[in-house]
Amino acid sequence: MKNMNFILYVAVLGATIAVCKTGNPCCSFPCQNGGVCLTQGYDNYICDCTGTEFDGHHCETPTFMKKIQLWLKPSSETLNGILTNYPWFWAVVNYFPSLSNFVMKKVITIRSAMVDSPPTYTSDHPYITWEAAANLSYFTRSLPPVPLDCPTPLGVWGKKMLPDAQVIVNKLLRREKFIPDPRGSNALFAFFAQHFTHQFFKTDFKRGPGFQWGGHGVDVSHIYGKDKGVENVLRSFRNGKLQVQEINGEDWPPFLEDANVPMTYPPSVPKQSQFALGHSSFGLLPGLFMYATIWAREHNRVCDVLKNEHPEWDDEQLFQTTKLIIIGETIKIVIEDYVQHLSNYNFQLTFKPELLFDTPHQYQNRIAVEFNHLYHWHPLMPESFNISGTVYTLKEFLFRPDIVVKHGMNNFVEGMNKQRAGRMSHHNHHLLTLNVAKETIEHGRQLRFQSLNQYRKRFGLPPIKSFLELTGDETLAKDLEELYGDIDGLEFYVGLLMEKLRPKSIFGSSIIEIGGPFSVKGLMSNPICSPKYWKPSTFGGETGFNIIKTASLKKLLCLNMKGECPSVSFRVPDFVEGDVEAEVRNCCQNDRSSNDSYNRKTDL
Amino acid sequence: MKNMNFILYVAVLGATIAVCKTGNPCCSFPCQNGGVCLTQGYDNYICDCTGTEFDGHHCETPTFMKKIQLWLKPSSETLNGILTNYPWFWAVVNYFPSLSNFVMKKVITIRSAMVDSPPTYTSDHPYITWEAAANLSYFTRSLPPVPLDCPTPLGVWGKKMLPDAQVIVNKLLRREKFIPDPRGSNALFAFFAQHFTHQFFKTDFKRGPGFQWGGHGVDVSHIYGKDKGVENVLRSFRNGKLQVQEINGEDWPPFLEDANVPMTYPPSVPKQSQFALGHSSFGLLPGLFMYATIWAREHNRVCDVLKNEHPEWDDEQLFQTTKLIIIGETIKIVIEDYVQHLSNYNFQLTFKPELLFDTPHQYQNRIAVEFNHLYHWHPLMPESFNISGTVYTLKEFLFRPDIVVKHGMNNFVEGMNKQRAGRMSHHNHHLLTLNVAKETIEHGRQLRFQSLNQYRKRFGLPPIKSFLELTGDETLAKDLEELYGDIDGLEFYVGLLMEKLRPKSIFGSSIIEIGGPFSVKGLMSNPICSPKYWKPSTFGGETGFNIIKTASLKKLLCLNMKGECPSVSFRVPDFVEGDVEAEVRNCCQNDRSSNDSYNRKTDL
């Protein structure tokens, strides 16, 4: 309740300030708990509390039922603590499907209820429009932009001018010494994140940072191409398969000169390093090329399985059905391997679409631009990569898909598996990724993002009261205090990067609690999860359905490499949680051979 | 149960035939009750009964719960009889909101559960694909196309060659004498249907009859244009309003030369008859131009109301919010005036989105090509129109929007209100619309539509056993028997037009029970009906919200005409149900002055 009073105090104070300045009275975001602020003339407003389960002028008073619910509900930190501790308790839950299903259903429904579906806002309108629902060119917004006529860029809080993005980058983001991820995440994890998410994070920079050119979800367009035109070029039109070529006894994607799809290689890249991939930017890093190749091989492997089951099927049916299986495998692996690793829960996450069939869950998704910003995880990038004894710096990795071919898939995967990823926090951006960070901050301003604290409230977290509470680090808190002046005036992306990590987690609470809903919603709202799709016949029968139901990172990699499969996981082998500070002090990785900045205009 | 045995017999027989001919064993559609047929090699199949509540080799055995449900469920004819009779009973239900809400919720959930959402099939794939879910260029399909390798065009039934479409048109569709609609529907109704539905029935003939260029629902693109480019040309950018011009003291849409949007006028149309409208084809008929004008006036009227409430709003917010209100008004009027008229229910339909908030209702829609075909209601078109004493034949109406301007809105509306529409059945196509009917039949074949009986089963109706049962007319039944040979070999659209009307209805049972679900689903899945949209603030506050909640056909017309409002309704004034045959015998309207066929390639 103390928090609530605090919020109210801030809100009323904000409203007062706003009125005094005769700005838009909604600039102080006076409506709490999801209430919508509606101006009434120039200096008045009302809060529309419909559907919020709160009443009162500012939607601040819970209904009786809501009061009980709030009273019973554990805090987000408590919940996370329960989920990441008590292994004996979770072993029991994981063992009994009825218990496990109950928890999993709760995880999904609570998370995805946080996301408005159909989507409500665009970056161009601080009010609901038909554009928000119908115009797929927009990224959606989970909070509307700060109105243009507000006293400060964040509404009524903070300074009139935000600090220079370059200063923030130099002072708070630049890596001095590589800080490893304290949970032992590896480069296999980092590249999986990058490869997976770029199927739906596709900013249309030509139109502006609020626009995108993708399909708003897990559409495997990073494997099959952005449209039917690209897909048709990548297909072999034989037995449902994608085109591949054999080099050194292994299957690889075709060269660009053999399959003309849009790819962005600099002219300096030789033709035998230019491969044709589903995503135009995936020639950028060998880690992306590795996953692109693995998925192409997996597609062709599944085609063989289906062809064996269905000799009567033509190329088209084999292709289309395999594509549906690949989508299913992707979601299964993302939930049960990737999100499992991210969350560090002792509760074992499961992919069971049928849990949602009796709920008002919406099988549609729209990518939010806040989710895109939040997913800028460039600190994960290490300084260098050791593949079979050869060390490549990050710079040496750029536009070198041929590195994977040269060392062979097994050796490359083994190298990525052993390579520790960086900690996702301040002072850990590689020099080559600093420009992306700067651009992200600038885009956040152009898009008039609300403050970190507004986003925390939107996603059920208490607002943070001080920079020290945010960072847990006095020096950092002092720097932020100087730059921003007011914790309520702290911008979204910078705030995310400055936050101290949650115990046992690779992120701070904001990234987890804001990113989680977008992630769960995006995965479980895929059409293949809906009742008419989620059945054996959709996937060619029980055999195909089982490929999805038993998919894992390990199988994905091991079934698509020759010879003995190296140890594969999203964590470096034999990892034991320890003293990260000591690790940093002793760490050998300080390769900063390059000072060239990474100037490509790209979303990567 | 007799029906079920019959179905099974047919299915097994079908399967046998199919196997004998070594065709695709799914050609006989052996899986019942929504089961999915999956080939297993060249001459075997299995039925996937997942989610159907039926078991057995052909999904023919209901589960225990389903058996009880089926036993309790009244037939579709019984239900329709209850809803269209017992006015005293329905007066009571209509009076008590709790009863009325209960019935309305049932009507919506039962109807919309019939429609797969997300959509499952395209016209190019007789199996589920990602294309069906993701490729918006396709119309969806509620039943997959007949596989290409089947013995007959409709699977295993009927003749190997379907009868010549021109023969069907000449023999069964051509109007000899105008047959009026037996329920008294008028031209105001016919043009409303045409105007409303062409916002979402937009066949992309260049790509083929299975493709479309629209937005898949009530997106008011027929008022504001197909995209932002057109919308921007039609907007005035002042106070949220659309461009209008004053002629004879009334507001009309701008001339095409003043607002350059894509319109399809033949070169013979003079410039002062070429108006710029939201839909490129709406210059075709004065009735469409009338509604286009009325909605433009309504938009500007609502802008004034909002501007009065919100002097602080800019043009953009006034425009966007008004557009949302116009969508809401459209749905309200369609449900409470238009569908109410169509259904002829004594139960009063109500537009209350909140009834669905606790259900698994999906707020997304995809237009099915079968819905498009079913909605080809050209028999509604009368022979001529009397406006203030001047009689125009249908031919004289073509590309003459200026007729509305000349007579004035009031006189034109009065004329349409008094003009009886035609009966939606056989032998009632105006000469000018025969080509559209022929094309529709041909497209149905190209799209490999399943038979009428397959569609009846898909939408919960018993299959029809004979041509006589279908038509209730011996001569017609004989003609059909000769043409098609087998009732199970009767194609979709022809079947719809041949069916006898339901008692008290303007259609046969197939159009009602197949069209109803598409209609209800399309209306109630609009984003504005979803919980985050359906609240006062979305529509500028209570005033705007109330414009939607109190909208009606009468208000729409009367608030946007000058002077005294004529009687307006979807039924001719003072209509009393009577002997239609006698009406036809005595009917004065037999104007067949023109023999020119209507050759324009259009969807209208």
HADDOCK unambig.tbl for C-alpha pairs under 7 A between the chains (distance, minus, plus):
assign (segid A and resid 36 and name CA) (segid B and resid 537 and name CA) 6.82 0.50 0.50
assign (segid A and resid 38 and name CA) (segid B and resid 537 and name CA) 6.23 0.50 0.50
assign (segid A and resid 40 and name CA) (segid B and resid 310 and name CA) 6.16 0.50 0.50
assign (segid A and resid 41 and name CA) (segid B and resid 310 and name CA) 5.43 0.50 0.50
assign (segid A and resid 41 and name CA) (segid B and resid 311 and name CA) 5.88 0.50 0.50
assign (segid A and resid 41 and name CA) (segid B and resid 312 and name CA) 5.33 0.50 0.50
assign (segid A and resid 42 and name CA) (segid B and resid 312 and name CA) 5.42 0.50 0.50
assign (segid A and resid 48 and name CA) (segid B and resid 537 and name CA) 6.00 0.50 0.50
assign (segid A and resid 50 and name CA) (segid B and resid 535 and name CA) 6.10 0.50 0.50
assign (segid A and resid 116 and name CA) (segid B and resid 532 and name CA) 6.94 0.50 0.50
assign (segid A and resid 118 and name CA) (segid B and resid 363 and name CA) 6.81 0.50 0.50
assign (segid A and resid 118 and name CA) (segid B and resid 527 and name CA) 6.02 0.50 0.50
assign (segid A and resid 128 and name CA) (segid B and resid 538 and name CA) 5.82 0.50 0.50
assign (segid A and resid 129 and name CA) (segid B and resid 320 and name CA) 5.74 0.50 0.50
assign (segid A and resid 129 and name CA) (segid B and resid 321 and name CA) 6.65 0.50 0.50
assign (segid A and resid 129 and name CA) (segid B and resid 324 and name CA) 6.97 0.50 0.50
assign (segid A and resid 130 and name CA) (segid B and resid 324 and name CA) 6.36 0.50 0.50
assign (segid A and resid 133 and name CA) (segid B and resid 527 and name CA) 6.56 0.50 0.50
assign (segid A and resid 310 and name CA) (segid B and resid 40 and name CA) 6.18 0.50 0.50
assign (segid A and resid 310 and name CA) (segid B and resid 41 and name CA) 5.47 0.50 0.50
assign (segid A and resid 311 and name CA) (segid B and resid 41 and name CA) 5.90 0.50 0.50
assign (segid A and resid 312 and name CA) (segid B and resid 41 and name CA) 5.34 0.50 0.50
assign (segid A and resid 312 and name CA) (segid B and resid 42 and name CA) 5.44 0.50 0.50
assign (segid A and resid 320 and name CA) (segid B and resid 129 and name CA) 5.73 0.50 0.50
assign (segid A and resid 320 and name CA) (segid B and resid 130 and name CA) 7.00 0.50 0.50
assign (segid A and resid 321 and name CA) (segid B and resid 129 and name CA) 6.65 0.50 0.50
assign (segid A and resid 324 and name CA) (segid B and resid 129 and name CA) 6.97 0.50 0.50
assign (segid A and resid 324 and name CA) (segid B and resid 130 and name CA) 6.36 0.50 0.50
assign (segid A and resid 358 and name CA) (segid B and resid 360 and name CA) 6.40 0.50 0.50
assign (segid A and resid 359 and name CA) (segid B and resid 359 and name CA) 6.88 0.50 0.50
assign (segid A and resid 359 and name CA) (segid B and resid 360 and name CA) 5.37 0.50 0.50
assign (segid A and resid 360 and name CA) (segid B and resid 358 and name CA) 6.37 0.50 0.50
assign (segid A and resid 360 and name CA) (segid B and resid 359 and name CA) 5.34 0.50 0.50
assign (segid A and resid 360 and name CA) (segid B and resid 360 and name CA) 3.79 0.50 0.50
assign (segid A and resid 360 and name CA) (segid B and resid 361 and name CA) 6.38 0.50 0.50
assign (segid A and resid 361 and name CA) (segid B and resid 360 and name CA) 6.39 0.50 0.50
assign (segid A and resid 362 and name CA) (segid B and resid 362 and name CA) 5.81 0.50 0.50
assign (segid A and resid 363 and name CA) (segid B and resid 118 and name CA) 6.82 0.50 0.50
assign (segid A and resid 527 and name CA) (segid B and resid 118 and name CA) 6.03 0.50 0.50
assign (segid A and resid 527 and name CA) (segid B and resid 133 and name CA) 6.57 0.50 0.50
assign (segid A and resid 532 and name CA) (segid B and resid 116 and name CA) 6.93 0.50 0.50
assign (segid A and resid 535 and name CA) (segid B and resid 50 and name CA) 6.10 0.50 0.50
assign (segid A and resid 537 and name CA) (segid B and resid 36 and name CA) 6.84 0.50 0.50
assign (segid A and resid 537 and name CA) (segid B and resid 38 and name CA) 6.24 0.50 0.50
assign (segid A and resid 537 and name CA) (segid B and resid 48 and name CA) 6.02 0.50 0.50
assign (segid A and resid 538 and name CA) (segid B and resid 128 and name CA) 5.83 0.50 0.50
